[in-house]
Amino acid sequence: MARGERPYHHGDLRTALIDAGLELAREGGADALGLRVVTRAVGVTPNAAYRHFADRETLVLAIAERAQDKLARSMLDHMDTDATDADPVDRAVHNLRGVGLGYIRFALSEPGWFELAILTDDSASGREPVEERVPPPFRLLLQALDDMVTAGALKPERRPNAEWVCWSSVHGFADLATRGPLRGHDRATMDALGHHVVVQVVDSLTA
């Protein structure tokens, strides 16, 4: 063990590296996740990271999965997951809107984590994805749309590919708000615009 390197039990170092990377990415996004920077934050040498990660890209993707979990949590917080006595149609519509609002508000509140959350294996490293993983935020969108059909809020024939209509619209706005021409506007205005986008998308599906 190199001088100054902290001892870690098996598995603890992997978690520590991901935790440190998550904090670095919160302010600096994926660009802040240099291998030396992350390992320095934990107090180990770069070589120590290779015990748990094949390369920097593998580490970044592991951190991105944690960011995806945080994005999913924001979406769940905007959904009415505990209400069982509400009208099924109203609840389904509310939850689909919550998926979109949680997505946009996470992007506005945590742009560094949002940038990281939308990384994929191929976008991070330029190689083909090693394994298929449906990110939790996308699973929530799929489930919300399926629930819309079950509740009778969305016609079955309009369900195929509806996820791409929703995601492209909401993600497009989030991208404009965090990296595009809308960046820098006051938060109240952005929240209002985001809400308008989500309502318009959901209403277009249920029309």
C-alpha positions as a Python dict, from the first residue, in 0.01 Angstrom:
ca = {
    (1, 'M'): (0, 0, 0),
    (2, 'A'): (139, 340, -95),
    (3, 'R'): (213, 594, 176),
    (4, 'G'): (-100, 795, 257),
    (5, 'E'): (-334, 546, 90),
    (6, 'R'): (-632, 458, 306),
    (7, 'P'): (-707, 93, 381),
    (8, 'Y'): (-1041, -37, 252),
    (9, 'H'): (-1217, -365, 305),
    (10, 'H'): (-1319, -557, -4),
    (11, 'G'): (-1600, -376, -179),
    (12, 'D'): (-1573, -61, 32),
    (13, 'L'): (-1331, 103, -210),
    (14, 'R'): (-1570, 55, -502),
    (15, 'T'): (-1847, 227, -308),
    (16, 'A'): (-1614, 503, -190),
    (17, 'L'): (-1500, 577, -546),
    (18, 'I'): (-1857, 596, -671),
    (19, 'D'): (-1960, 822, -382),
    (20, 'A'): (-1664, 1053, -441),
    (21, 'G'): (-1732, 1064, -813),
    (22, 'L'): (-2095, 1150, -753),
    (23, 'E'): (-1998, 1450, -544),
    (24, 'L'): (-1744, 1567, -803),
    (25, 'A'): (-1998, 1530, -1083),
    (26, 'R'): (-2256, 1732, -897),
    (27, 'E'): (-2066, 2049, -979),
    (28, 'G'): (-1861, 1948, -1280),
    (29, 'G'): (-2056, 1679, -1462),
    (30, 'A'): (-1878, 1393, -1637),
    (31, 'D'): (-1576, 1609, -1721),
    (32, 'A'): (-1493, 1629, -1351),
    (33, 'L'): (-1444, 1252, -1327),
    (34, 'G'): (-1078, 1213, -1409),
    (35, 'L'): (-944, 890, -1262),
    (36, 'R'): (-669, 1069, -1069),
    (37, 'V'): (-915, 1327, -936),
    (38, 'V'): (-1161, 1065, -812),
    (39, 'T'): (-897, 844, -651),
    (40, 'R'): (-731, 1147, -491),
    (41, 'A'): (-1065, 1242, -335),
    (42, 'V'): (-1080, 898, -175),
    (43, 'G'): (-714, 895, -73),
    (44, 'V'): (-587, 608, -287),
    (45, 'T'): (-364, 578, -591),
    (46, 'P'): (-512, 547, -942),
    (47, 'N'): (-392, 187, -960),
    (48, 'A'): (-617, 100, -668),
    (49, 'A'): (-925, 179, -878),
    (50, 'Y'): (-835, -97, -1123),
    (51, 'R'): (-915, -355, -857),
    (52, 'H'): (-1283, -272, -912),
    (53, 'F'): (-1305, -98, -1251),
    (54, 'A'): (-1149, -198, -1582),
    (55, 'D'): (-1091, 162, -1686),
    (56, 'R'): (-1212, 520, -1635),
    (57, 'E'): (-1517, 466, -1858),
    (58, 'T'): (-1634, 175, -1643),
    (59, 'L'): (-1602, 389, -1331),
    (60, 'V'): (-1790, 678, -1493),
    (61, 'L'): (-2074, 450, -1598),
    (62, 'A'): (-2103, 309, -1245),
    (63, 'I'): (-2132, 664, -1114),
    (64, 'A'): (-2383, 742, -1389),
    (65, 'E'): (-2604, 457, -1266),
    (66, 'R'): (-2614, 621, -923),
    (67, 'A'): (-2711, 950, -1087),
    (68, 'Q'): (-2989, 767, -1273),
    (69, 'D'): (-3118, 641, -940),
    (70, 'K'): (-3131, 999, -812),
    (71, 'L'): (-3316, 1110, -1124),
    (72, 'A'): (-3567, 828, -1075),
    (73, 'R'): (-3614, 939, -715),
    (74, 'S'): (-3699, 1289, -830),
    (75, 'M'): (-3957, 1147, -1070),
    (76, 'L'): (-4110, 930, -797),
    (77, 'D'): (-4130, 1232, -567),
    (78, 'H'): (-4350, 1404, -825),
    (79, 'M'): (-4577, 1101, -862),
    (80, 'D'): (-4869, 1013, -636),
    (81, 'T'): (-4752, 660, -567),
    (82, 'D'): (-4934, 626, -233),
    (83, 'A'): (-5280, 745, -339),
    (84, 'T'): (-5508, 446, -379),
    (85, 'D'): (-5843, 621, -342),
    (86, 'A'): (-5801, 866, -631),
    (87, 'D'): (-5987, 828, -958),
    (88, 'P'): (-5776, 585, -1166),
    (89, 'V'): (-5773, 811, -1472),
    (90, 'D'): (-5682, 1121, -1273),
    (91, 'R'): (-5411, 933, -1089),
    (92, 'A'): (-5262, 788, -1408),
    (93, 'V'): (-5251, 1130, -1575),
    (94, 'H'): (-5104, 1288, -1262),
    (95, 'N'): (-4831, 1025, -1246),
    (96, 'L'): (-4735, 1060, -1610),
    (97, 'R'): (-4708, 1434, -1558),
    (98, 'G'): (-4502, 1364, -1246),
    (99, 'V'): (-4257, 1159, -1449),
    (100, 'G'): (-4199, 1453, -1682),
    (101, 'L'): (-4192, 1720, -1412),
    (102, 'G'): (-3952, 1517, -1198),
    (103, 'Y'): (-3722, 1476, -1498),
    (104, 'I'): (-3716, 1846, -1584),
    (105, 'R'): (-3683, 1970, -1228),
    (106, 'F'): (-3396, 1731, -1161),
    (107, 'A'): (-3220, 1866, -1470),
    (108, 'L'): (-3273, 2224, -1351),
    (109, 'S'): (-3171, 2155, -990),
    (110, 'E'): (-2881, 1916, -1053),
    (111, 'P'): (-2738, 1983, -1401),
    (112, 'G'): (-2413, 1802, -1322),
    (113, 'W'): (-2591, 1486, -1212),
    (114, 'F'): (-2836, 1517, -1500),
    (115, 'E'): (-2555, 1526, -1754),
    (116, 'L'): (-2412, 1214, -1595),
    (117, 'A'): (-2748, 1035, -1568),
    (118, 'I'): (-2806, 1040, -1943),
    (119, 'L'): (-2471, 884, -2026),
    (120, 'T'): (-2471, 535, -2175),
    (121, 'D'): (-2196, 283, -2232),
    (122, 'D'): (-2155, 375, -2597),
    (123, 'S'): (-2177, 753, -2544),
    (124, 'A'): (-1918, 740, -2266),
    (125, 'S'): (-1657, 538, -2448),
    (126, 'G'): (-1746, 514, -2815),
    (127, 'R'): (-1783, 138, -2802),
    (128, 'E'): (-2081, -91, -2832),
    (129, 'P'): (-2282, -143, -2511),
    (130, 'V'): (-2156, -440, -2314),
    (131, 'E'): (-2493, -522, -2159),
    (132, 'E'): (-2846, -398, -2177),
    (133, 'R'): (-2973, -207, -1875),
    (134, 'V'): (-3301, -24, -1874),
    (135, 'P'): (-3233, 288, -1665),
    (136, 'P'): (-3477, 335, -1374),
    (137, 'P'): (-3605, 671, -1510),
    (138, 'F'): (-3701, 509, -1840),
    (139, 'R'): (-3868, 218, -1659),
    (140, 'L'): (-4081, 469, -1469),
    (141, 'L'): (-4190, 631, -1795),
    (142, 'L'): (-4280, 295, -1949),
    (143, 'Q'): (-4477, 195, -1640),
    (144, 'A'): (-4660, 527, -1624),
    (145, 'L'): (-4768, 491, -1985),
    (146, 'D'): (-4881, 133, -1933),
    (147, 'D'): (-5079, 247, -1628),
    (148, 'M'): (-5244, 512, -1845),
    (149, 'V'): (-5374, 238, -2074),
    (150, 'T'): (-5490, 22, -1783),
    (151, 'A'): (-5678, 315, -1629),
    (152, 'G'): (-5843, 401, -1958),
    (153, 'A'): (-5665, 737, -1985),
    (154, 'L'): (-5474, 637, -2299),
    (155, 'K'): (-5617, 443, -2590),
    (156, 'P'): (-5429, 115, -2647),
    (157, 'E'): (-5366, 202, -3010),
    (158, 'R'): (-5183, 518, -2903),
    (159, 'R'): (-4953, 337, -2661),
    (160, 'P'): (-4690, 202, -2907),
    (161, 'N'): (-4384, 430, -2910),
    (162, 'A'): (-4554, 687, -2686),
    (163, 'E'): (-4245, 679, -2465),
    (164, 'W'): (-4040, 837, -2742),
    (165, 'V'): (-4291, 1118, -2784),
    (166, 'C'): (-4275, 1191, -2412),
    (167, 'W'): (-3901, 1149, -2368),
    (168, 'S'): (-3793, 1347, -2673),
    (169, 'S'): (-4016, 1639, -2575),
    (170, 'V'): (-3923, 1649, -2208),
    (171, 'H'): (-3554, 1575, -2262),
    (172, 'G'): (-3540, 1831, -2542),
    (173, 'F'): (-3667, 2098, -2307),
    (174, 'A'): (-3427, 1987, -2032),
    (175, 'D'): (-3137, 2009, -2276),
    (176, 'L'): (-3241, 2356, -2392),
    (177, 'A'): (-3272, 2464, -2029),
    (178, 'T'): (-2936, 2331, -1911),
    (179, 'R'): (-2713, 2366, -2217),
    (180, 'G'): (-2909, 2560, -2478),
    (181, 'P'): (-3055, 2906, -2533),
    (182, 'L'): (-3284, 2887, -2230),
    (183, 'R'): (-2989, 2845, -1995),
    (184, 'G'): (-2959, 3132, -1751),
    (185, 'H'): (-3328, 3221, -1728),
    (186, 'D'): (-3470, 3257, -1379),
    (187, 'R'): (-3589, 2940, -1209),
    (188, 'A'): (-3953, 3044, -1177),
    (189, 'T'): (-3976, 3100, -1551),
    (190, 'M'): (-3808, 2767, -1625),
    (191, 'D'): (-4039, 2579, -1389),
    (192, 'A'): (-4341, 2737, -1554),
    (193, 'L'): (-4216, 2656, -1905),
    (194, 'G'): (-4130, 2300, -1801),
    (195, 'H'): (-4476, 2251, -1655),
    (196, 'H'): (-4631, 2383, -1977),
    (197, 'V'): (-4429, 2140, -2189),
    (198, 'V'): (-4527, 1841, -1976),
    (199, 'V'): (-4896, 1930, -1970),
    (200, 'Q'): (-4900, 1981, -2347),
    (201, 'V'): (-4733, 1645, -2412),
    (202, 'V'): (-4967, 1452, -2181),
    (203, 'D'): (-5273, 1631, -2315),
    (204, 'S'): (-5172, 1551, -2671),
    (205, 'L'): (-5162, 1181, -2585),
    (206, 'T'): (-5500, 1181, -2416),
    (207, 'A'): (-5679, 1402, -2669),
}
